[in-house]
Amino acid sequence: MPQLKKPTKKTRIMAIGDIHGDTGLVKKLAEKAKKENIDIIILAGDLTWAETSLKDLIGPFAKAKKDILIIPGNHESVETNAFLAEMYAPYTKNLHGYSFKKRNIGFFGAGTANMGINSIEDSQIFKLLKKSHNKIKDQKKTIMVTHIHPEGSQSEFSGWGGSPAVKKAIKELKPDIAISSHIHEAGGLEENMGKTRVINVSRKEKIFEI
């Protein structure tokens, strides 16, 4: 008789953005990650408040021995993001223009925003997303992580326009899930753009399986 295939183990993911130096929130989320058996933690930018302190923002997650994927927001520089990834290696990975694979899931991303401090050109955001996507495009599922929300998304209710580059990446690269943050009032909003599930995780963590 043919052997039955073992069911593929689901990957549990926790995504959060705009922590802004709130070490109490980090501690709470790290404890929740252990309790909920989270495999991967996504930090979608603005870990700090203008880089006033980097203490205890990633350490609690690293102590929980989880895979941590980080991108810079507009409140920390690309260099600071890279420093934090190196400091808390091997658990922490820099996803800004890079990719990560786990259980046939490909993660790719680009941080900062096209506005505010530490901003970059919108066209550069798309270039970084395309570059990082190329490394994981053969994976069964893909998850895109950005700090800024896509143009035309529900998060624009705040009055802040989204990124045309992120919208273009959703249309052309077709990730299964797109994670963003940046707009605090939009935390928890979910919608579909094409076949992509778009989730805003600004200060409101989202736990899901894929």
Buried (B, 14 or more C-beta within 10 A) or exposed (E): EEEEEEEEEEBBBBBBBBBBBBBEBBBEBBEBBBEEEBBBBBBBBBBBBEBEEBEBBBBBBBEBEBBBBBBBBBBBBBEBBBBBBEEBEEBBBBBBBBBBEBBEBBBBBBBBBBEBEBBBEBEBBBBBBBBBBEBBBEBEBBBBBBBBBBBBBBBBEBEBBBBBBBBBBBEEBBBBBBBBBBBBBBBEBEBEBEEBBBBBBBBBBBEBEB
